[in-house]
């Protein structure tokens, strides 16, 4: 296919698209509405809407996208669907707008058809009130013929716009022609003549100002046109897509790719406003773009605004970055080829560029030493850790770590996902060569097998530092660290190589305590005899030194120092052993007394013992002893100076003795006797002391004894027993039982007032006001009285405590107490008095009589006749179970003091059972008198632990009231029920009687009954039956209703009335009361309705001739509700030929519904026939 044929193919494709774009069946109305919003004609609005399921192309569903590209200012349109065509409504009569349509296979973004332009116009000028059409603006010369010197072209103008300046021009200017008419309106055809001259080959340039530039080419050069010619665009746009120079062609995740898109125009005409579409596909993030001309819209991917002269090319560079997770995926970039204003009706090709995202495998290894550096010792172990990280985007398996100094590196896992890591380990032992080199360096590499891409091994290294460290230690020891006497000291010297290299020329210098250099013993410990102090070897030396008495006397410490040097350690290492000369003057002083405590005047003896506990003699021993009374004691000559030299020699003990008399005054003063001795010597200048103490013991003591008399019985409210107000008398006997006199003596009682005290045993007056004194052994007796309370009696006894307080001469308090308990005789008793009030009559149903709901008030007076308090005093009604109120709404009195009285009340509400005499304590007699005998009970609880029985008392009260029994009776009748539906009273119809009985008394009625006593009806009397209420028990105000039905007889109808009388009776519940009765009567008037019905029948009604005899039959029926006697029939015939009417049935007396028949004959005359 040549270039022109190809262009023809493109054009035909475009025409096919135009057809498809108009035949797409839209599944839903367009929803886009566009307004100009103040724009001017030609301004791009750029509103876009996409509809899915817009139709099918080749059976494949498509989507349709419409973009409004221009709209006149103030205009607005709404796009939707009418039939198979896109349509529009407009707001003005003069608007116009361009719409760009594109079709897509659903789920794709690349148009399968695109860029046809349609013009929307308000064709009918109805201001958008009707649906407008959408017409394509693509135009062309669709046919042509040769007609002399003219080309007669057919211009298929599908646009509603008129075409202007239509002309045909040969490129070289040899053929020119102008259109003789303009075209407008959908699908109009016109013929335009073109002048031309014969040329061997020519091209026609067809122009229309409104849209389109096209070539018509005489492709076969046969002149003139013969129908084999083609129409081709004036421009030839090409679009080339590739990757930009220097761009990766298969980037990995995070890497960038730059597309190069080039638009060029091969002519033969210049292209205006060229554009193409290329939007980055899914999987790439936008990075940047650049254009050599025009603008690029990142959002839509449209590169537009490019003018291309013939032979000119422009470039778009579009850069994207591969998104995470795309490795191994194929990314397809789709672009639409270029179009321009001169090729708007051309179809567009789709350009694609595919690339597969490369995997970017990468490992990283970090080697580290985990147990410290530098190292110093041969055989030390260096532990390495190898952190292997997958820093790429591909999983890597078969990971191997190789170390040039370690035979095997251990890794816990050998497969790593992207981002994962593992830590491998290895160890290395240091050699002497390593120590000599002072470092160890080893190298590591890691590799593996990635799922894709190329993996470069990762490497790392680590260096451990080793140090040569010559070092030694010297340790000199002496066998005695402290001496107090002449002796020989023995020294040992140990030299230890603590470094990591041997030491040469070991030299020791030992300086003795007197400053001379000592002679060392022969060294031991050179195990290999090489004269070098090897690593970890220890050489041993010994030396001795004698300490004289003079050294001990001088007291100067003995110091011995050794120094050691070697070739490797030229700075001497020293150590010193010190022996201390201890000079220790010391003694002990011990003073003892033979009596530790004294309470009376007596002599105490002291012993003072001195002992030399040091290592030197003590001279000029001096004692100073201060007695307890402050005097200085005379020091006697000691015993124990065995050599008589006047010095306290080592291990000597000297003893001194002396006595001291304690006087009564000192006992009285109560001050302890303290004796202190102090001792000094020339060698011990600090006094050594000791103290002996004898305690003066003062014992102030006092005693009280309490006695109680028998409680009285005559002073309380009950002279027969001890109770509140009775008294107890106490005696209080006080004695000073201590060893010192007491002052400020006061006698007190916990519950009673001490009323008087007698003279003391020494005859002194005792007023008990805090000024009294008692000598040792002196005594006094006081008395007190206490009045008993109810609380005391409740406990059954009274505890009493007496106290005496005093002070000794030193104001030290002395006190004593004594207690006594007096038993009290207890008694528990209680009394109850009950009274009843007058019953009310206004609280019940009937305010004029006593009935249910009326009340009786009661009063209960409870008295505690005990001498103890009672608790939980409970008052109960034993007969009527009434609720009592003893204060606070309860029948329980929490506590009652002895002799107290509490009033309780209760209100009893009469029940119907009371009125009816059904409750046991209530009796109703024949005359209706009700007696209520009510009994109450009271009990209380004596104090806990008293052993008393709970007291109980009872009381009763009688209340009397009057009741009555009565009833009312009412009888009514219903209207007659038309049972047969004949509309009148008749036999068989029914009457319903209602009997209403009401209890108007206060007692309940039983056996309520109703009976008929007189009845005028001829049928069966009505039988009253209960329809509501309970006749066996009718309460006050209760109602029982009976009903009875009666069926009317004909005799009742004929009589015209039914009358009856009934009575009722009921028995009161109280036995023996007279039964009340009632009478009721009623009458029902029946309506008489006499009525007859007659029918007449002839035996011959057709084909009658003169002389025929016609027999008439008359049937009379009693249709009323009463009997009719003597029924007769008369018939008046105009001719007089009718015979007498005669009765043919048995009787002329008719009961209701009965029938009588009659008969007559008639002879037909000619006149009858003629008539």
Protein Blocks (a to p, Z undefined) as FASTA:
>chain_A
ZZklmmmmmmmmmmmmmmmmmmcccfbdcfbdcdfklpaehiafkpacddehkbceehia
cddddddfbdcehiacddddehjbccdddfbfkbccddddddddehiabdfbghiacddd
dfkonnopaccddddfbdcdfbdcdehjaccdddddfbfbdcehiacddfklpagcddfb
dcedehiacdddddddddfbdcdddddfkgocdddddfkonopaehjaccddfbdcdddd
dddehiafbdcehiacddddddddebjbdcehiacdddddehiacfbdcdfedjddfkno
paehiacdehiacdddddddddehigoiacdddddddddfklmmpccddddddddddddd
ddddddddfebpadfbehiacddddddddfbfbdcehiacddfkbfbdcdfbfcdcehia
cdddddddddfklmmnopacdddddddddfedjddddddddddddddddddddddddfbf
bdcbdcddddddddddfbfbdcehiacddddfkopacdddddehilnonopacehiacdd
dddddddfklmmnopacddddddddfklmbccddddddddddddddddddddfbfbdcbd
cddddddddddfbfbdcehiacddddfkopacdddddehilnonopacehiacddddddd
ddfklmmnopacddddddddfklmbccddddddddddddddddddddddddfklmmblkb
ccehiacddddddddfbfbdcehiacddfkbccfbdcddfkopacehnopaccdehiacd
ddddddddfklmmnopacdddddddddfkopacddddddddddddddddddddddddddf
klmmblkbccehiacddddddddfbfbdcehiacddfklopacdeejhiabdfbacehia
cdddddddddfklmnopafklccdfkopacddddddddddddehklpacddddddddddd
dddddddddddddddddfkonopacehiacddddddddfbfbdcehiacddfbdfbfbdc
dddddfedjfkbccehiacdddddddddfklmmnopacdddddddddfbghiacdddddd
dddddddddddddddddfbfghiaehiacddddddddfbfbdcehiacddddfklpaccd
ddfbfbfcdcehiacdddddddddfklmmZZ
